[in-house]
Amino acid sequence: MRNEQGFSMIKMMFWGAIIASGVVYAYMIIPVYNAYWKVQDTFDGVVNSMSDSTESAIRRRLPDLFKIQYLAAGEVPQEFYDDLTIKAEDGKVEISSYYHVTVWFIGPVEGVNPNSKYDEADLKGMDKLRAKLRQDFDFDVYAKTP
């Protein structure tokens, strides 16, 4: 029998699966961070260019500024708008918000409401794997006029 050297099909499939997993992970994570960077850029622009504006003027202008940044309405959760605080006084602006995003890599859990609190011990079958493969992100966006 000959002694052959080289890259076997099993090795190629193994490394292909690892690379494909990384690509899928990036595909799901990059939009979350991209939305955060767009919001942060918008907030930085607001404190630099709208420091003489009132709070209500900034709130009215903010949706248009998000459209300029190509930030679609669903890219940040409603929690972002609910926690949005703007302080504008004496030519200084302070703007901040907080929001949470959960990325479900193989889909949300089905046995319980995925948006509610649940104990992972109560999950069954594939829901246990779904819960373990989720990724949670907390973003605290803040900008202040220097």
N, C-alpha and C positions, 0 to 999 in steps of 0.2 A: 504494500500500500504506500502511496506517495504521501509525503509530508507537505501539505499545502499551507501556504501562509497567505494572509489577507484579511479582508474585512468581511465577516460572515453576514448573512441576511438577518440573523437574530440581533447582532450588534447594531446593524443599521436601523432595524425597527425600534430597538430600545432607545437609541439616540434620537431618532425621529420623533418618538413619543415624548421624550423630554423636551425637545425643541418646540413641538406643537403645543405642549402644555404651557410653556412660557409665552408663546404667541397668544394663546387664548386668554391667559391671565392678563397680559398687557392690553389686549383688545377690550377687556371688561373694566380695567382699572384706569386707563388713560383718560377716558371721557370724564370720570369723576374728578380727577385732578385738574383737567383742562377747564371744567366749569369753575372750580375754585380759583384758578389763576385768572380767569376772566372777571370774576367778581372782585378779586383783590385789585386787579388793574383798574376796574371801574371805580372802586372806592378811592384808590390813590389819585385818580384823575379828578374826582369830585372834591377832595380836600385841597388839591392844588389849583383848580380852576373855578370852583364855585364857593370860595371862602366868604364872599360877600352876600351870598344868598341866604334866604330863610329856610327853616326846616321844611315847610310845606312846599316851597319851590323845588327843593332837592328831591322830595318824595315824588312830586309830579314829573320831574325830569328823569328820574332813575330808570323807569321802564324803557325810555328811548335810548338811554346810554347803554343799557344791556343789549338792546337790538343792534346798536353800533358795534358792540363786541361780539355779535353773533351768538348771544346767549339765549337759547330758546326757553320758553316758559317752563317746560318740564325738567330742565336740567338741574334746577335746585328745588328742593321740596318747599311746600307751603310754610313749613317751620321757619325757613329763612326769612320770609316776609313777616311772619308773626313776631319774630325776635329782633327785627330790624330797629335799631335805635339811632337817632340822628340828633346831635346837639349842635346848633348853629347860633353863635353869639359873639359879638365883638370882633368880627372878621376871622373867626376861627371855627373850624368844622371838625366834629368828631363823629365818626360813623362806624357802626359795628353790627355784627349779627353772628348767630351761631346756628349750625344745622348739622344733622346726622344723615349719613347715607349708608345703606346696607346693600352690598353686592352679593347676590346669590349665584354661585357659579354653576350649580346644576338645578336651579329653580328653588323657589321658597318652600318652606315646609308646608305640608298639606293637611296634617292632622289638627293643627291649631292655627289661630290667626297669627301670621308672621309679624304683624305690627304690634302685637301685644306682648306682655311679659309671659314667658313660659319656662318651665324647667326642662332641661334636656333629658332628664331621666324619664319624663312622661312620654317622650317621643318613641315611635316604633319604626322598625324597618328602615326604609330609605330616608325617612325624615331625620334620623340620627346623623346620617352621612351629609345630608343637605345642611343641617345646622352646623356641623363641624367645618364644612367647606365655605361657609359664608365669610365675608370680610366686612367689618364695620369701620366706618370712617367718621370722625368728628372734626368739623371745620369751624374755626373761630376766626372770622374775617374782621379786620380792624384797620382803620386808618385815621390819622389825626393831623391837622395842620401844624406844621412845625413852629 
